[in-house]
Amino acid sequence: MHEEENDGGTPAKRGSGPVVPATASNASGTRASGTRTRSSGASRIAGRRGIVAGVLSGVAILAAGGGLAAATALAPQPSAAKPLDAAEAAVPAGSVQDVCPAPARLLEGTPVGTDPQFSPESATAKSAVSAAVVSSAGGSLPGSALSALKGPELRRIAKAPGSATAPGGSSGVLAGVVEGEAVDGVSVLSADALANRQPAAAALMAYTATDGDLQGSAAAACQTPSNDLWLGGANTAVGRSSVLNLTNASTTPATVNLELYGKTGQVKASGSRGLLVGPKSTRAIILAGLAPGEERLSVHVRSTGGPVSAFIQQSVLRGLTSGGVDFIAPGVSAAPSQVMTGIDIQDAGDVKSLTGESGFGDAGPSLQITVPGPSDAVVEVKLFGRAGQQALPGGGVVTAKAGTVTEVPLSGVPAGQYTVSATSDVSIVAAARVSRGLKASQSLDFAWSPATAQLGSQHVVPLPQGGERLLVFGALDGRATISYAPVTADGKLRTAATADIAAGTTTTLKAADRIGNSAVVGYLVSASGGAAYGTVLLEREGRNDVSTVAIAPGAEGQEKVPVTLGY
């Protein structure tokens, strides 16, 4: 790949085009006998607001019920009475509890719906969590730690509350970091609220292996649990394995119902409802037992009681050759517009030759669209690269049938990094597949990029160590400005740089490996101007490894919600 390095340790642009150059500113076991927290912005915010709204609704019902008998004895109000606007109640900022997936492992044969026993097989497999917590402007770090789901703390980041455990950077802001902590199970990043503001914190789990059936790379942003999650990109056809891992990090039992959507319609499966996930536990569901032979499968996860996190471990094995591994993470909720970025597309001719071979139809880039409602969707798909919009060979307008998963190939355009938008007349769910490798005789890899929310301010973007680490940003209808400040392992937030992105384009920035003697472990990213979207793209030189990680939502201040007394 062509790269241009910037000085000062800030990422370098890849390629040219309409993007203005950045400028400094201040500021593993036996094979299965069968097929065996922070989520996206909308899911995360909806989850937290949903909990608050539920509590307030309960209070409202009790208040209304207490006065019901007396109200019936009163005369009706005069018709001239003016209705009162709903009052707004301030809700204290909550803490962060982000759940990281367990390492990728092969399954031993187990009945569907039970918790399978895992055992590693690869001699080279490594799994590590990287995390960053950024202080307030006053220089206080929130109490924070990385812990095993059921076990002890793995790493204390900062003592609670408001302690400063790292040296200040030039901006006077502190950072607490976890630089590649090895893990062998589900882990949780926790961070306390500080000064009535949600903490700026995020983590990711990265897996790599150069041998075995699960060779390749897989990475996912650690996820804030929710009661409503959408995951697209699963595959239960021959040689494909999809395992849904549900984790309940709370102290309240969770009851989970699954809605499954396939190529020809919604899949009605016994065993998909009433799944109990106990407190501080993980339950693995082999999706082939619920929906066998589905070449494309989307999963809608709904829970009552405790919120849950959800990841799908997806892997491909073509004969004796590995086809890659990925952690499928949830995207934003169903909506008429969905945007995905970080879609790295290879040479069109080579992709066509590879996908034309038997068993390699899913080895190319594509977009999958799920229509959960009762009406068909007319969807317009647009592809934006560094030089602007690229026309898709099929024209870009498709009709997706209600209750099904429709696939749109994204090949046939010049190689490069892209942003994909899908706009519909009804609500849809979308995810895009990234593929690496062009020879059937080689081990290939793939990754799924879920639809993400628009970027705002104070996004903590942790990065794993090693490999090629790229920040991919796309702007759709208006020019956007991205500010990105490196976070280094010595706890400093370095001077930010900016990138100006023209409307309808995508730009890629290469993360610096080090600044001085300290490794770069992440970035603090903010966006302004037109709507912008971002993803971390991870690759390795000399290998076909690829992973994508959605940028987690930024920290929020105190929220206010309307409170209505009624029944």
N, C-alpha and C positions, 0 to 999 in steps of 0.2 A: 504494500500500500504506500502511496505517496504521502509523505508527511513533511510539514515545515515546523521546526522547533522554534518556540519563542524563548527569549531570554527571561531572566527573573524567576524561573521555576514555574511559570504559569503554563497552562495547556497550550499546545500549538494547534493551529487550524490544519485540517486535512483538506487539501484542495483549495481552489479559489472560488470565483463566482461572485455573487452579489453580496457576500458577507464582508463587512468592514473589519480590518484586522483588529485584534484585541489591543486595548490600551490600558495602561495602569491607572488606577484611581485611588483615592484614599479610602480610605475606609478600613464384609461383603460376603459368603456361605454357599449352600447348595442351590441349584437352580430350582425354581418352583415347578411342581409337578403339573400345575395348571397355570392359567394366566393370573397371574395374581391380581407486642404487637404493634407490623404496620401494613395495612392493606391499602388499596387505592384510596384517593382523596374522598370520593363520594361515599364509598362503603364505610370508611373510618368515621367521617363526620356524622353520617346517618346513624351509625351504631351508637356513638356517644350521645347524640341528640335523642335517639330513640329511648335510651335508658332514662334520660332526664324527663322526656315527655311522658313516659309511662308512670313515673313517680308522681309528677304533677297532676296527671289525669286522675290517678287514684285519689289524691287529696281533694280534687275538684268534685269527684263523685260523692265522697263522704260529706263534703260541705253541703252539696246540693241535697243529698238524701236527708240530712239532719233537719232541714227546714221545709221539707216537702209537705208534711201534714198542715203546718201553719199556713203555708202559701195557698193551699186549696181553699181556706176559709176567707181569704181576702178578696175584695172586689177587684175586677180587672183594672189594669192600669189605664189611664186615659190614653186615647189614641195619639195625643199630641206629645207624649213622652218621647224623649230622644234616646236612642240606644247608646250605650257607653262602649267605647273602644276597649278591647281586651287589654288589661294591664300586662306589662312585661316584667318578669322576675329575673334578676341577675343570678346566673348559675356559676358557682365557683369553678375555676379551671381544674381539670382532673389530671391525674398522673398518667404516665405512659407505661404500658405493659405490652411490649411487642414480642410475639412468639416467633421463634426461628425454627425452620423445619429440621428434622433429623437427617443425618447423612443418608445418601442413596445407598440402598442395600438390596441384594437379591432376597427373594422370599423362599422359605420352606413351604411345601404344600400344606395348606390349611383350609378349613371350610370357609365359605363366604360369610362375611359379617363378623368374623372373630378377629381378635388381635393376633396377627401372625408373629412368629418368632423370627428375628433377623439374624444373619451371621455374615460378616464381611468375607469377600472372596478375593478381591484385588489386592495385590501386594504393594501397589503404588497409590492406593486411594488415600486422599487427604481431605479433611473437612474442617473448616475453621470459620469462626464468627469474627467479623470486624464491626466496630461500633464507634460512634462519636457522640458526645454530649457537649453542647455549647452553652456557655454561661450567659447570664444577663449582662446588660451594659455596665452594671456596677461591678462585674467581675466575680460574681458568686456562682459556683456550680451547683446544680440541684443534686440532692442525694440520689445516687444511681449505682447500679450493679448489673453484671451479667451472671445469671444463675442457671443451674440445671432445673428442669421442670419439677422434679421431685426431690432433687438433692440439694447440696450446699451451694454457696456462692462460688462461681468460677473466677470472677474478677470483680473486686470493689473498685468502682470508678471514682466516686466522690462520697465523702461522709455526709450524712443528712443532718440538717438541711442547710443549704447556702454556703457550703464550705468551698474553699479555694485550694485545690490540690495540685494545680499545674501553673507553671510560670506564665505571665501575661505576654501576649504578642504585642505587636506595634499598635494595634487598635485598642488595647486594654481589655480585650475579651479573652476569656480562658476557654480551653477545650479539654475535656477528659476523653481519652481514647482507649480502645481495645484493639490492639494490632495483631489480628490473626490468632485468636484463642482457639486451640484445638478442642473439638467437641465430639462426643460419640452418641449423642441423643438430642432430644428436643431441648432447647435453651430459651431463656426469657430475658430480655432487656427491660429493666424497670428504672424509671426516673420520676422523681417527685415534682409536683407543681411548685413554682417559685414565684413569689410576689403576685399571686393570683393569675398566673399565666402558665399555659402548658409548657413543659420543657421542650427545648429544641434538641431532639435526640433521635437517632435512627441506627439500625444495625442491618447487616446482611450476612447470610450464610453462603459460603462458596465451597463446592465439591469439585475435585479433579481426580482423574485416574487415567493412566496410560496403558493399562492392560485390563483384561477381563471383559465380561459381557457388558459392563456398565462403564466402559471407558468413554472419555469425553469430559465435558464440564457442565455443571449445573449451578445456578445461583438464584437466590430469591431474597427480596427485601423482607425482613422480619415484620410481622403483621399484627396490627391491632385487632383483637377479636371482635366479631360482629355477630348479629343474629340473622344477617341476610347477605349472602355472598354468591357471586357468579364466577364460574371457571370454565373457560373454553379451550379446546385443543386436545382433549383426550381421544385415545384410539384403542379399541379392544380387538382389532382384527388379528389374524394369525401373525405371530412374531412381534406383536406390540403388547406392552404391559402397562396398565394404568392402575395405580393404587392411590386411593383418596385417603389422606391422613387428616383426621379431625382431632384437634387438641383443645381441651378445656382447661385453661390456666386459672380459672376462678375457683372459688370454694363452693359454688352452687352447681348441682347436677344440670346437665344440658340434655334435652331431647331433640334429636335432629331428624328432619324430614328432607329427602332428596327428590328433586324433580330432574328427570333425565330427558334430554332432547337429542335425537339422532338424525341421520340423513333423510329418513322417510317420515319422521314424526316423533311425537313424544313417546317415550318408552315407559310402559306400565310394568313395574317390577316389584314382585313381593320381596320383602326384606329391605325396601328403600325408605320405610317410614318407621317412626318410633325408635330410632337408634339412640340408645343411652350412652352418653359420654360422661363418665364420672369426674368429679373434681380432681384437678391436677393429674390428668391422664390423657392418653392419646389412643384413638381407635382407628385401625386401618381397615378400609373397605376395598376389596378387590372388585373393580368395576366390571370386569369381564363376567363375574358371577351375576351381576344385575342386568347388564346390557351386552351380551356377547356379540362379537362380529361387527361392531359398529366402527366404521372407518373414521367417522367424525362424531364426537360426542361432547355435549356441554352439560354441566352439572350446576343446578341451582341448589344451594345449601341454605336451609332455614332452620333456626334453632329457637327453642323456647327454654326459659330458665337461664342458665349461664350462656354468655356469648362464646363462640368458638372461632378458632383459626382453621383454615383449610388450605392444603397444598396437594397437588396430584404429582406423584413421582411417575413420570412417563418415560419409557425406554423402548428402543427398537433393536431387534436382533434379526438380521437377514441371513439365515443359515447359520454359519459360524462367524459371521462378520458383524461387529457392532455397528448399529446405526445411530447411536447417540443416547443421551439421557438429559432430562430436564426436570426442573421443579415448576409446574404450572401454578401460577399465583392468581388470585382473584383480580378482576378488573373493576371498573366503575359499574354502577348499576345500569339496568336497561334504560336507554334514552334514545331520542331520535338522532343524536349525533355522537359518534365514537371516534376517538383519535388515538393512533398508535405511532410511536416513533422508534428509532433505532433499528429499522428494518434494513439489514445489510443484504443486498442482492448481488449475486455473482454474474459472470458473463452469460448472456442470454442463450447463445448457441450451445455452450457446454451444459447449461442447465437443461435445455430441451433434450439433448442427447441422453443425459443421465435419467431424467424422468420418463423417457420413452422405453427404458428397459423394464422387464417384468419385475415387479416387487418394489420399484423405486418411484412410484407415482407420488408418494408423500415426501420425496427428498428435495423438493423445490419450494421456493417461497410462495405463500398463499395467504389469503384472508378468509377467515371463517365467520359467518354471520348467523346468529341465532335469533329467531323471531318467537318470543314467548307468548305473544298475544294471539287472538283469534283471527286477525286479518293479515293478508299477505303484505309484504313490505316491498316498495320500490326504492332501491338503494342506489345512490350515486357514489361511486368510489373514485377518489382522487389520490394521486401519488405525487409528492413534492420532493424534489432532490435539490442538490446545491445550485443547479442552474434554473430552478423553477419547476413548474408542473410538467410531468411527463405523461403522455397519453398512453393508456393501457391498450394492448392489442384488441381486446374485446369491446372497447368503447367505454367501459366504466359504469354502465347502468345495468343493473340486474334486478330481477324479481325473485325475492326470497319467500318461499312458502311459509305460511303460518305454522308454528309448532315444529319447524325443522331447522337443521343446520346446513347452510349453503356455503360452498367453497368457491372462491374467486382466485384464480392464479394471478400472481404478481410478477411473473417472469416476462421476458420480452422487452425489457427496458435496459438502458446502459447500466453497467455495474456501478454500485455506490451505495451510500446510506440514504434512506428515505423516511419521510413521514407519510402515513396513510390516514385519510379521513373517509369515514362512511357516514353519509347523511340519508335519512329515511323519512318517510311520511308517517311511520309508526315507530314505537320504541323497539330497539334492537340491542343485542349484546354482540361484541366483536372482539377478536384476537387475531394477531398476525404471526405467521410462522417464518422464522429465519433459518436458513439451512447453510451448512458449510461442507465442502468437499464435492468433487466433480467426477471422481472415478469409482465405479462400482466395486473395484477390487480393494479399495481402501476403507478404513473405518471412517464413518461420517459422523456428523453431530448436527443438532438442531436446537432451537430455543423458541419459546412462545412469548411474544410481547403483548401483554394485555392492554386494553384501552385505559388511558390515564386521564386524570383531571388536569385542568389548566394550572400552570405554575403560578405561584404567588411569591411570598417572601419567606425567608428563613427556612429553606429546605436543607436539612442535613443529609449529605450524600456520602455515606461511607464507601470505601473501596477495598477490595481484597489486595493482597500483595502478590506481585508477579504477573506476568502476561501483559498484554496490551489492553490498557484501560481507556475507554473512550466515552466522552460525554456527548450525546447526540441531542440537538435541540431543533425543533421545528416551529415555524410561525406560519399561520394560515392567512388571515385576512388583513393583517396590519403589521407594520414593522415593530419588532420587539427588541428590547435590550436585556441581555443576560449579564448579571454580575456574579462572579464566582471567586471565592476566596479560599485558598488552600488551607487545610488543617493538617498540621504535621505531628509526628509521633511525640515530639517534645511538649505538646500541649499548647502550641501557639496557633492563633488564627492569623494567617499572613495577609499581606496587602491584596485587596481584590483587584481583578482585572475585569474588563467588560467586553462583550461581543455584541455587535449590532447585526440583527438578522432581518433581511428583507422579507416582506410579505410573500407567502407562497414558496418559501425555500426551507432547506434543511442544512444545518452546519454541524460539523463534527470537530470536537476539541480533544486533543490527546492529553491525558493527565500526566503531569510530571512525576517521575519516580522519586526524586529527592529534591529538597531545597537545603543547600548547605550539607550538613551531616545528618539531617533528619529526614526520614521517609515521609512522603505524602500519603496520608491515610484516608483522606476524604476532602470534600469541599462544602462550603456553605453557599448555596445558590439562591438568588432572587431574580425575579423577572418583572419587567415593567413594559408599558406600551401595549401593543396588540397581544392577543392570546398566544401564549407559547406553551410548548409541551416538551418534556425531557425524559430521557432514558439513559441508563448506563449500559454500554455494549462492551462485553469482555471477550477477547480472543487471545490466541497464543500463536506466536510466529513459528512456522514449521509444522503446525498441527491444524487439524480441522475443528478444534474446540471452539465453541461459541456459547455465550449466555447473554441474556438481557435481564436487567433489573430496573423495575419502575422506580422513579423518584418518589419518595414518600411525601405526604402532605406536610406543609410547614406548620410551625408552632402557632397556636391561636391564643388570643387573649380571652378575657371574660366574655361569655355569651349571655344573651338575653333571649328568653322564650316567652311567647304570649301565654297568659293563664286565663282560661275562661271557666267560670262557674256554671255548671249545667249538668245534665244527666241524659 
